Amino acid sequence: MAPVPTSTKQPSNTSPGRASPGGRVYDLIVVGAGGMGSAAAYHAARAGRRVLLVEQFQIGHTRGSSHGGSRIIRYTHDTTDYAAQMPATFQLWAELERASGARLLQLTGGLYLGAADDPWLAACQSALSALDFPYQHMEPAELRQAYPQFRLPDGWHGLYQANTGILAASRCVETMVAQAVKHGAELREQTQVSAVRPDGDGVAVALTSGETLLAHRAVIAAGPWAQRLLRDLLPFAVPLRVTHQQVAYFPARDPAAFAVGVFPIFIASLLPHFYGFPIWERPGALKLAVEQTTRVVDPDAERTIDEALLADLAALVVAHLPDVDPTPVHVEPCLYTETPTRDFIIDRHPQYPQIVIAAGFSGRGFKHTIAIGQLLNDLAYSEPGVYASPFWLERYRLTRFVEASAL
């Protein structure tokens, strides 16, 4: 496929060619009020822009990927570029807490586990060292002594990093939306978008109701539904994949041993990927999960519990957390939307830079949400071709899919 030309024309501050009902033209329309969309609206409204945030369901719905009581936030990554952004990201979350008065982040410390020769664990240690982030490397005997709650394979090592914690996901989204509205943003829930199209130097957002809304710029942050809007908007395919995931809450036999401050968030480099939280959302119960990669789903399909996946998770509980009852008290389905490399898509449309696209965040995106909201605004309100935001990474570029198809 030939390279897609990138426009060098900056979207003007003049109105699009047609007026919205009532003559209103927004500075920015954000499609999708999950984590990324709510963050984009928050930053734009705080900057004084006329913002419309459109959500097909309602704020806090459980059909996508941004709901629930907890997500992991951590300095520890296996690449320096992602890890290097985390101090500033933590700071943005703290600023939102101060502005709103909401409690959003609880530090717990993080324990990262794997065999001595595990490449992911080695890459995490290398990134922490390169950035001079403090951490503790734990030999097997030290690990067993410090965390007797685990039963780990012989020879496993650990990395402990204190800058790890829990984000209250649904509360974060609700808070960002509330702050956006406080700064003048308009919110429309139960409003489904059928298309986002360039309209002169601006954008036309068509609703399934037949209404068309106009703006100078738009951000598409539609989560598992992004592909439906991108399919007709882009001249090349974007390989987004939606998979079924689920988390479960298991009761601890001795809750004090798994409390915040005693038991950390952990990520174990197993196949499949196994991770968990201390007791936080539900009294006496840990939130645990194992990622799966094979069950591709329609985002509009009914959510059901995958009993085979649940059995795999219960087996990991039996094997590695002997003081946790392997019968869950609650199971909660959710969705992942990912690219083949699991890197995010955050970029301007290559031909219509007034449209900014954000997709493919699941599994590791929520921690970055508030920083990505700033990045989306930086892209929308800087010259096309300029990527000067402190939160930009080259791996986010949309046209990488065109380049890959040409190989």
C-alpha positions as CSV (number, residue, x, y, z in Angstrom):
1,M,0.0,0.0,0.0
2,A,1.3,3.4,-0.8
3,P,2.0,5.8,2.1
4,V,-0.9,7.9,3.1
5,P,-0.2,11.6,2.6
6,T,-0.2,13.7,5.7
7,S,-1.9,17.1,5.5
8,T,0.2,20.0,6.5
9,K,-2.8,22.3,6.7
10,Q,-3.7,23.5,10.2
11,P,-7.5,23.4,11.0
12,S,-8.6,27.0,11.1
13,N,-10.5,28.7,13.8
14,T,-13.3,29.5,11.4
15,S,-16.6,27.6,11.6
16,P,-17.3,24.5,9.5
17,G,-19.4,25.0,6.4
18,R,-22.7,24.3,8.1
19,A,-24.1,25.3,11.4
20,S,-25.2,22.9,14.1
21,P,-28.9,23.1,15.3
22,G,-29.1,26.4,17.0
23,G,-26.0,27.6,15.3
24,R,-23.6,26.2,17.9
25,V,-20.2,25.1,16.8
26,Y,-18.0,23.5,19.4
27,D,-14.2,23.9,19.7
28,L,-13.9,20.1,20.4
29,I,-16.3,17.2,20.3
30,V,-15.1,14.1,22.2
31,V,-16.7,10.8,21.1
32,G,-16.7,8.4,24.0
33,A,-16.7,9.1,27.8
34,G,-14.6,6.3,29.1
35,G,-11.2,6.9,30.6
36,M,-9.5,8.5,27.5
37,G,-12.5,10.5,26.4
38,S,-13.3,11.9,29.8
39,A,-9.6,12.9,30.3
40,A,-9.6,14.6,26.9
41,A,-12.7,16.6,27.8
42,Y,-11.3,17.5,31.2
43,H,-8.1,19.0,29.9
44,A,-9.8,20.8,27.0
45,A,-12.5,22.3,29.2
46,R,-10.0,23.3,31.8
47,A,-8.1,25.1,29.0
48,G,-11.3,27.2,28.3
49,R,-12.4,25.4,25.1
50,R,-16.1,24.8,24.2
51,V,-16.3,21.1,24.6
52,L,-19.0,18.5,23.9
53,L,-18.6,15.1,25.4
54,V,-20.8,12.4,23.8
55,E,-21.4,9.0,25.4
56,Q,-23.6,6.3,23.8
57,F,-24.5,4.8,27.2
58,Q,-24.2,6.7,30.5
59,I,-21.2,7.7,32.6
60,G,-20.0,4.8,34.7
61,H,-21.6,2.1,32.5
62,T,-20.1,-1.4,32.7
63,R,-20.1,-2.4,29.0
64,G,-16.6,-1.2,28.0
65,S,-13.2,-1.1,29.6
66,S,-13.1,1.8,32.0
67,H,-15.4,0.7,34.8
68,G,-14.7,-0.9,38.1
69,G,-13.2,-0.1,41.5
70,S,-9.5,-0.6,40.7
71,R,-6.8,-0.4,38.1
72,I,-3.1,-0.7,38.6
73,I,-0.8,2.3,38.3
74,R,2.9,1.7,38.4
75,Y,6.3,3.1,37.6
76,T,7.5,-0.4,36.6
77,H,7.4,-1.1,32.8
78,D,9.5,-3.2,30.6
79,T,10.5,-0.2,28.4
80,T,12.0,3.1,29.4
81,D,9.7,5.2,27.2
82,Y,6.5,4.2,29.0
83,A,8.2,4.2,32.4
84,A,9.7,7.6,31.9
85,Q,6.2,9.2,31.7
86,M,5.0,7.9,35.0
87,P,6.2,10.5,37.5
88,A,4.4,13.2,35.5
89,T,1.4,11.0,35.2
90,F,1.2,10.4,39.0
91,Q,1.5,14.2,39.3
92,L,-1.5,14.8,37.0
93,W,-3.6,12.3,39.0
94,A,-2.6,14.1,42.3
95,E,-3.6,17.5,40.7
96,L,-7.0,16.1,39.8
97,E,-7.4,14.8,43.4
98,R,-6.6,18.3,44.8
99,A,-8.9,20.1,42.3
100,S,-11.9,17.7,42.9
101,G,-11.4,16.6,46.5
102,A,-12.0,13.0,45.4
103,R,-9.8,10.2,46.5
104,L,-8.6,8.5,43.4
105,L,-5.2,6.8,44.0
106,Q,-4.0,4.5,46.8
107,L,-0.3,3.6,46.9
108,T,0.2,-0.1,47.8
109,G,3.7,-0.9,46.5
110,G,4.2,-3.4,43.7
111,L,5.8,-6.8,43.5
112,Y,6.8,-8.1,40.1
113,L,7.6,-11.8,40.0
114,G,9.3,-14.2,37.6
115,A,12.1,-16.8,37.1
116,A,15.7,-15.7,37.4
117,D,16.0,-15.6,33.6
118,D,12.6,-14.2,32.8
119,P,13.0,-11.6,30.0
120,W,10.1,-9.4,31.1
121,L,11.4,-9.2,34.7
122,A,14.9,-8.4,33.4
123,A,13.5,-5.7,31.1
124,C,11.6,-4.1,34.0
125,Q,14.7,-4.0,36.1
126,S,16.7,-2.6,33.3
127,A,14.2,0.2,32.7
128,L,14.0,1.1,36.4
129,S,17.8,1.2,36.6
130,A,18.1,3.3,33.5
131,L,15.7,5.9,34.9
132,D,17.2,5.8,38.4
133,F,13.8,4.7,39.8
134,P,14.4,3.1,43.2
135,Y,13.5,-0.6,43.5
136,Q,14.5,-3.7,45.5
137,H,15.6,-6.9,43.9
138,M,14.5,-9.9,46.0
139,E,16.3,-13.2,45.9
140,P,14.1,-16.4,46.3
141,A,14.8,-16.8,50.1
142,E,14.2,-13.1,50.8
143,L,11.0,-13.2,48.7
144,R,9.6,-16.2,50.7
145,Q,10.4,-14.5,54.0
146,A,8.9,-11.1,53.1
147,Y,5.8,-12.5,51.4
148,P,4.8,-15.9,52.8
149,Q,1.4,-15.4,51.3
150,F,2.8,-16.7,48.0
151,R,3.8,-20.2,47.0
152,L,6.1,-19.6,44.1
153,P,8.1,-21.9,41.8
154,D,11.6,-22.7,42.9
155,G,14.1,-20.1,42.0
156,W,11.7,-17.2,41.4
157,H,12.9,-13.7,42.0
158,G,11.0,-10.5,42.7
159,L,11.3,-6.8,42.1
160,Y,9.6,-4.5,44.6
161,Q,8.8,-0.9,43.5
162,A,7.0,1.4,45.9
163,N,5.5,3.7,43.2
164,T,2.7,1.2,42.5
165,G,-0.9,1.6,43.5
166,I,-4.7,1.5,42.8
167,L,-6.7,3.9,40.7
168,A,-10.4,3.9,41.5
169,A,-11.3,3.6,37.8
170,S,-15.1,4.4,37.8
171,R,-14.5,7.2,40.3
172,C,-11.7,8.6,38.1
173,V,-13.9,8.7,35.1
174,E,-16.8,10.3,37.0
175,T,-14.4,12.9,38.5
176,M,-12.9,13.9,35.2
177,V,-16.4,14.2,33.6
178,A,-17.6,16.3,36.6
179,Q,-14.5,18.6,36.4
180,A,-15.0,19.0,32.6
181,V,-18.6,20.0,33.2
182,K,-17.6,22.3,36.0
183,H,-15.3,24.1,33.5
184,G,-18.1,24.5,31.0
185,A,-18.2,21.3,29.0
186,E,-21.5,20.0,27.8
187,L,-22.3,16.3,28.3
188,R,-24.7,14.3,26.3
189,E,-25.3,10.7,27.5
190,Q,-27.4,8.0,25.7
191,T,-26.2,9.6,22.4
192,Q,-24.8,7.3,19.8
193,V,-22.5,8.6,17.0
194,S,-22.8,7.0,13.6
195,A,-20.0,8.8,11.8
196,V,-17.2,11.4,12.2
197,R,-16.4,13.2,9.0
198,P,-14.2,16.1,8.0
199,D,-16.3,19.2,7.2
200,G,-14.1,21.8,5.5
201,D,-11.5,22.6,8.1
202,G,-13.8,21.3,10.8
203,V,-15.6,18.2,11.7
204,A,-19.2,16.9,11.4
205,V,-20.3,14.3,13.9
206,A,-23.4,12.5,12.8
207,L,-25.7,10.9,15.4
208,T,-27.9,7.9,14.9
209,S,-30.9,10.2,15.7
210,G,-30.3,12.0,12.5
211,E,-28.8,15.1,14.1
212,T,-25.4,16.4,13.0
213,L,-23.1,18.3,15.4
214,L,-20.2,20.5,14.2
215,A,-16.9,21.4,15.7
216,H,-13.5,22.7,14.8
217,R,-11.9,19.5,16.1
218,A,-12.9,16.0,17.3
219,V,-11.3,13.3,19.4
220,I,-12.5,9.7,18.7
221,A,-12.1,7.7,21.9
222,A,-14.7,5.0,21.4
223,G,-13.0,2.1,23.1
224,P,-14.3,-1.3,21.9
225,W,-16.5,0.5,19.4
226,A,-13.7,2.5,17.8
227,Q,-13.4,0.3,14.7
228,R,-17.0,1.1,13.6
229,L,-16.0,4.8,13.3
230,L,-12.5,4.2,11.9
231,R,-13.5,1.7,9.2
232,D,-15.0,4.4,6.9
233,L,-12.8,7.2,8.1
234,L,-9.4,5.8,7.4
235,P,-8.0,4.7,4.0
236,F,-6.2,1.8,5.6
237,A,-7.2,-0.9,8.1
238,V,-6.4,-0.6,11.8
239,P,-6.0,-4.0,13.4
240,L,-8.0,-3.5,16.6
241,R,-9.0,-6.7,18.4
242,V,-11.7,-6.9,21.1
243,T,-11.4,-9.8,23.6
244,H,-13.4,-11.0,26.5
245,Q,-11.7,-10.6,29.9
246,Q,-12.9,-11.1,33.5
247,V,-11.7,-10.4,37.0
248,A,-12.8,-12.3,40.1
249,Y,-12.8,-11.6,43.9
250,F,-11.6,-14.4,46.2
251,P,-12.0,-14.4,50.0
252,A,-8.8,-14.5,52.1
253,R,-8.7,-16.9,55.0
254,D,-6.8,-14.3,57.0
255,P,-7.8,-10.9,55.6
256,A,-5.2,-9.1,57.7
257,A,-2.4,-10.8,55.7
258,F,-3.7,-9.4,52.5
259,A,-4.5,-5.8,53.6
260,V,-3.1,-2.7,51.9
261,G,0.2,-2.0,53.6
262,V,0.9,-5.7,54.1
263,F,0.2,-7.3,50.7
264,P,1.2,-5.4,47.5
265,I,-0.2,-5.4,44.1
266,F,1.5,-8.2,42.2
267,I,2.2,-9.1,38.6
268,A,3.5,-12.6,37.9
269,S,5.3,-13.3,34.6
270,L,3.4,-16.6,34.0
271,L,1.8,-17.9,30.9
272,P,-1.0,-16.9,31.2
273,H,-0.5,-13.5,32.8
274,F,-1.5,-13.5,36.4
275,Y,-2.0,-10.4,38.6
276,G,-3.8,-9.3,41.7
277,F,-4.6,-6.6,44.3
278,P,-4.7,-6.5,48.0
279,I,-8.1,-6.3,49.7
280,W,-9.6,-3.0,48.6
281,E,-13.0,-3.0,46.9
282,R,-14.8,-5.9,48.7
283,P,-14.4,-6.6,52.4
284,G,-12.1,-9.6,52.9
285,A,-11.7,-10.4,49.2
286,L,-8.7,-10.0,46.8
287,K,-9.2,-9.0,43.2
288,L,-7.3,-11.4,40.9
289,A,-7.2,-12.0,37.2
290,V,-5.6,-13.9,34.4
291,E,-5.4,-12.4,30.9
292,Q,-6.7,-14.4,27.9
293,T,-6.0,-13.7,24.3
294,T,-8.2,-16.1,22.2
295,R,-11.8,-15.2,22.9
296,V,-12.6,-12.4,20.4
297,V,-16.0,-10.9,20.9
298,D,-18.5,-8.4,19.6
299,P,-18.6,-5.4,22.0
300,D,-22.4,-5.4,21.8
301,A,-22.8,-9.0,22.7
302,E,-24.2,-10.0,26.1
303,R,-21.5,-10.4,28.8
304,T,-21.2,-13.9,30.1
305,I,-18.8,-15.6,32.5
306,D,-16.2,-17.8,30.8
307,E,-16.2,-20.8,33.1
308,A,-13.0,-22.3,31.6
309,L,-11.1,-19.0,32.2
310,L,-12.4,-18.9,35.7
311,A,-11.3,-22.4,36.3
312,D,-7.8,-21.5,35.1
313,L,-7.7,-18.6,37.5
314,A,-8.9,-20.7,40.4
315,A,-6.1,-23.2,39.6
316,L,-3.5,-20.4,39.8
317,V,-5.0,-19.3,43.2
318,V,-4.7,-22.9,44.5
319,A,-1.1,-23.2,43.2
320,H,0.3,-19.8,44.3
321,L,-2.0,-18.3,47.0
322,P,-2.7,-21.1,49.5
323,D,-4.4,-18.8,52.0
324,V,-7.0,-17.6,49.5
325,D,-10.2,-19.5,49.0
326,P,-10.4,-20.5,45.3
327,T,-14.1,-20.1,45.1
328,P,-14.9,-16.5,44.1
329,V,-17.5,-14.3,45.7
330,H,-18.0,-12.2,42.5
331,V,-16.9,-12.4,38.9
332,E,-17.0,-9.3,36.6
333,P,-16.5,-9.5,32.8
334,C,-14.9,-6.7,30.8
335,L,-13.3,-6.1,27.4
336,Y,-9.9,-5.5,26.0
337,T,-9.3,-3.6,22.8
338,E,-5.7,-4.0,21.5
339,T,-3.4,-3.6,18.6
340,P,-1.1,-6.6,17.6
341,T,1.8,-5.0,19.5
342,R,-0.4,-3.9,22.4
343,D,0.9,-0.3,21.8
344,F,-1.7,2.4,21.9
345,I,-3.0,4.4,18.9
346,I,-2.8,8.1,19.6
347,D,-2.5,10.4,16.6
348,R,-4.1,12.8,14.2
349,H,-5.9,11.5,11.1
350,P,-3.2,11.5,8.4
351,Q,-5.3,13.5,5.9
352,Y,-7.6,15.4,8.3
353,P,-5.6,16.5,11.2
354,Q,-8.6,18.1,12.9
355,I,-9.6,14.6,13.8
356,V,-7.6,12.9,16.6
357,I,-7.8,9.2,17.2
358,A,-7.3,7.3,20.4
359,A,-7.7,3.5,20.6
360,G,-6.2,0.2,21.7
361,F,-5.5,0.9,25.4
362,S,-6.8,-2.1,27.2
363,G,-4.8,-4.1,29.6
364,R,-2.3,-1.4,30.4
365,G,-3.9,1.9,29.4
366,F,-5.9,3.2,32.3
367,K,-2.9,4.3,34.4
368,H,-2.0,6.6,31.5
369,T,-5.5,8.0,31.1
370,I,-5.0,11.5,32.5
371,A,-1.7,12.0,30.6
372,I,-3.2,10.8,27.4
373,G,-6.0,13.3,27.8
374,Q,-3.4,16.0,27.8
375,L,-1.6,14.4,24.8
376,L,-4.9,14.4,22.8
377,N,-5.3,18.1,23.4
378,D,-1.7,18.7,22.5
379,L,-2.2,17.0,19.2
380,A,-5.5,18.6,18.5
381,Y,-4.1,22.1,19.1
382,S,-0.7,22.0,17.6
383,E,0.4,22.2,14.0
384,P,0.1,18.9,12.0
385,G,3.4,17.2,11.9
386,V,4.4,18.6,15.3
387,Y,4.7,16.1,18.1
388,A,6.1,18.2,20.9
389,S,3.9,16.9,23.7
390,P,5.9,15.5,26.7
391,F,3.5,12.5,26.5
392,W,4.1,11.6,22.9
393,L,5.8,8.4,21.9
394,E,6.7,7.4,18.4
395,R,5.1,4.0,18.9
396,Y,1.7,5.7,19.1
397,R,1.8,6.8,15.4
398,L,-1.3,5.7,13.4
399,T,0.5,5.4,10.1
400,R,2.7,2.6,11.4
401,F,0.0,0.2,10.2
402,V,0.4,1.5,6.6
403,E,4.2,1.1,6.9
404,A,3.8,-2.4,8.2
405,S,1.5,-3.5,5.4
406,A,4.1,-2.2,2.8
407,L,6.9,-4.5,4.1
